[in-house]
Amino acid sequence: MERNVKAVELRELWCLYKDEGDEQARERLVVAYSPLVKFIAGRRASGLPSHVDESDLISYGLLGLIGAIERFDPDRDIKFETYAVARVKGAIIDELRSLDWVPRSVRARARDVERAHVALETKLQRAPTDEEMAEKLEMSVDDLRRALLEIANSSVLALDDMWTFTDPEGGSQISILDTIQDPGAVDPESEAQASELKDRLADAIESLPERERLVIALYYYENLTLREIGEVLDVTESRVSQLHTKAVIGLRSRFVL
């Protein structure tokens, strides 16, 4: 982004827009940060059905970007890109939810798989294997893996869900980042909750089977695509998607327990 718009110019644009309400400055900020929207939309599109157009996701994300620019406080001790990512993702997710393109049968299957995972993990005190999950759901391992792939292709959220909550007044999804008011004032309760959440998430990831833990690390921390992870693990992209879905279900079950 800053290859096209220098950092100094960005600061000037922020000052023009925030201090003087210059609408042209706002438009130039939208253009400057639009590659971020394209990147996020591209990542989202890779896990969605083929009929979901990436250009539509970009349009939804641009609305989130505009909202982020309007609400962002440059005096905060936080990079705009960090703040905007949550807003752009939220705008895309909200619009996809409103379209309700996921078949009811897939939603029901996802609930069944998640309940089975919770029950088995409670009983076994570890992450269940594919074979144990299949037996619990009274299906073959191949059918389970096909179900995991269907769930993966219909999932809009993954670990991002754990870092957002619903505004009780407006009903919209809010990122934890949006609640930061003053970087110089530490709220002990918020700090304790955030620390506990991170610890729980770290423990949950550590409890995953090795291959699922590796998929999570490569996808979320190394930013590899599913295809690239498949090359690392020497498995197909579909198998990586199955492992990712199973890992996310396992992590969510730990937060339900």
DAZIVEN-V331419 format. One record per pair of residues at least 24 apart in sequence whose ideal C-beta (glycine too) atoms are under 10 Angstrom apart, sorted by the first residue. I is the first residue (numbers start at 1). J is the second residue. If there is no record, write none. Layout:
# DAZIVEN-V331419
<<I;J> <I;J>>
This chain:
# DAZIVEN-V331419
<<1;31> <1;32> <1;33> <1;34> <1;35> <1;36> <1;39> <1;81> <2;32> <3;35> <4;31> <4;32> <4;34> <4;35> <5;29> <5;31> <5;32> <5;33> <6;32> <10;74> <10;80> <11;74> <13;69> <14;69> <14;72> <14;73> <14;74> <14;75> <14;80> <15;74> <17;69> <17;70> <17;72> <17;74> <18;69> <18;70> <18;72> <18;73> <18;74> <18;75> <19;74> <25;69> <26;66> <26;69> <26;70> <27;66> <27;69> <29;65> <29;66> <29;68> <29;69> <29;70> <29;72> <29;80> <30;62> <30;65> <30;66> <30;68> <30;69> <32;69> <32;80> <33;62> <33;65> <33;66> <33;68> <33;69> <33;80> <33;81> <33;84> <33;88> <34;58> <34;61> <34;62> <34;65> <36;61> <36;65> <36;68> <36;80> <36;81> <36;84> <36;85> <36;88> <37;61> <37;62> <37;63> <37;64> <37;65> <37;66> <37;84> <37;85> <37;88> <37;91> <37;92> <38;62> <39;85> <39;88> <40;64> <40;65> <40;84> <40;85> <40;88> <40;89> <40;91> <40;92> <41;88> <41;89> <41;92> <42;225> <43;89> <43;223> <43;225> <44;88> <44;89> <44;92> <44;93> <44;96> <44;156> <45;92> <46;225> <46;226> <46;227> <46;237> <46;241> <47;152> <47;153> <47;154> <47;155> <47;156> <47;158> <47;226> <47;241> <47;244> <47;245> <48;96> <48;101> <48;102> <48;153> <48;154> <48;155> <48;156> <49;101> <49;102> <49;153> <49;154> <50;153> <51;101> <52;96> <52;99> <52;101> <52;156> <56;92> <56;95> <56;96> <56;99> <57;88> <57;91> <57;92> <57;95> <57;96> <58;88> <58;92> <59;91> <59;92> <59;95> <60;88> <60;89> <60;90> <60;91> <60;92> <60;93> <60;94> <60;95> <60;96> <60;98> <60;99> <61;87> <61;88> <61;89> <61;90> <61;91> <61;92> <61;95> <62;88> <62;91> <62;92> <63;87> <63;88> <63;91> <63;92> <63;94> <63;95> <64;88> <64;89> <64;90> <64;91> <64;92> <64;93> <64;94> <64;95> <65;91> <66;91> <67;91> <68;178> <71;178> <73;180> <73;181> <73;182> <75;182> <75;183> <76;177> <76;180> <76;181> <76;182> <76;183> <77;180> <77;182> <77;183> <77;184> <78;177> <78;180> <78;183> <82;175> <82;177> <83;175> <83;177> <83;178> <83;180> <84;177> <85;160> <85;175> <85;177> <86;160> <86;163> <86;164> <86;173> <86;174> <86;175> <86;176> <86;177> <86;178> <87;173> <87;174> <87;175> <87;177> <87;178> <89;156> <89;157> <89;160> <89;164> <89;173> <89;175> <90;160> <90;164> <90;172> <90;173> <90;174> <90;175> <90;178> <91;172> <91;173> <92;156> <93;156> <93;157> <93;160> <93;161> <93;164> <93;173> <94;156> <94;172> <94;173> <95;156> <96;156> <96;157> <97;156> <97;157> <97;173> <101;154> <101;156> <102;150> <102;151> <102;153> <102;154> <102;155> <102;156> <103;150> <103;154> <105;150> <106;147> <106;150> <106;151> <106;153> <106;154> <106;155> <107;151> <107;154> <109;137> <109;139> <109;146> <109;147> <109;148> <109;150> <109;151> <109;154> <110;147> <110;148> <110;150> <110;151> <110;152> <110;154> <110;155> <110;245> <110;249> <111;151> <112;136> <112;137> <112;139> <112;147> <113;137> <113;139> <113;144> <113;147> <113;148> <113;151> <113;245> <113;246> <113;249> <114;151> <114;248> <114;249> <114;250> <114;252> <114;253> <114;256> <115;249> <115;253> <115;256> <116;144> <116;249> <116;253> <117;246> <117;249> <117;250> <117;252> <117;253> <117;254> <117;256> <118;249> <118;250> <118;252> <118;253> <118;254> <118;256> <118;257> <119;253> <120;250> <120;253> <121;207> <121;249> <121;250> <121;253> <121;254> <121;256> <121;257> <122;253> <122;256> <122;257> <125;207> <126;207> <126;208> <126;209> <126;250> <127;204> <127;207> <127;208> <127;209> <127;212> <127;213> <127;246> <127;247> <127;249> <127;250> <127;251> <127;253> <127;254> <128;209> <128;246> <128;250> <128;253> <129;209> <129;246> <130;209> <130;242> <130;243> <130;246> <133;246> <133;249> <144;242> <144;246> <145;238> <145;239> <145;241> <145;242> <145;243> <145;245> <145;246> <146;238> <146;242> <147;242> <147;245> <148;238> <148;239> <148;241> <148;242> <148;243> <148;244> <148;245> <148;246> <148;248> <148;249> <149;238> <149;239> <149;241> <149;242> <149;245> <150;245> <151;241> <151;242> <151;245> <151;246> <151;248> <151;249> <152;226> <152;238> <152;240> <152;241> <152;242> <152;243> <152;244> <152;245> <152;246> <152;248> <153;238> <153;241> <153;245> <154;245> <155;241> <155;244> <155;245> <155;248> <155;249> <157;248> <157;252> <158;216> <158;219> <158;220> <158;244> <158;245> <158;247> <158;248> <158;251> <158;252> <159;201> <159;205> <159;216> <159;219> <159;220> <159;247> <159;248> <159;251> <159;252> <160;220> <161;248> <161;251> <161;252> <161;255> <162;197> <162;200> <162;201> <162;204> <162;248> <162;251> <162;252> <162;255> <163;194> <163;197> <163;201> <197;255> <200;251> <200;254> <200;255> <201;251> <201;254> <201;255> <203;254> <204;247> <204;250> <204;251> <204;252> <204;253> <204;254> <204;255> <204;257> <205;247> <205;250> <205;251> <205;254> <207;250> <207;251> <207;254> <208;243> <208;246> <208;247> <208;248> <208;250> <208;251> <208;254> <209;243> <209;246> <209;247> <209;250> <211;235> <211;239> <211;240> <211;243> <211;246> <211;247> <212;242> <212;243> <212;244> <212;245> <212;246> <212;247> <212;248> <212;249> <212;250> <212;251> <213;243> <213;247> <213;250> <214;243> <214;247> <215;239> <215;240> <215;241> <215;242> <215;243> <215;244> <215;245> <215;246> <215;247> <215;248> <216;243> <216;244> <216;247> <216;248> <216;250> <216;251> <218;244> <219;243> <219;244> <219;247> <219;248> <220;244>>
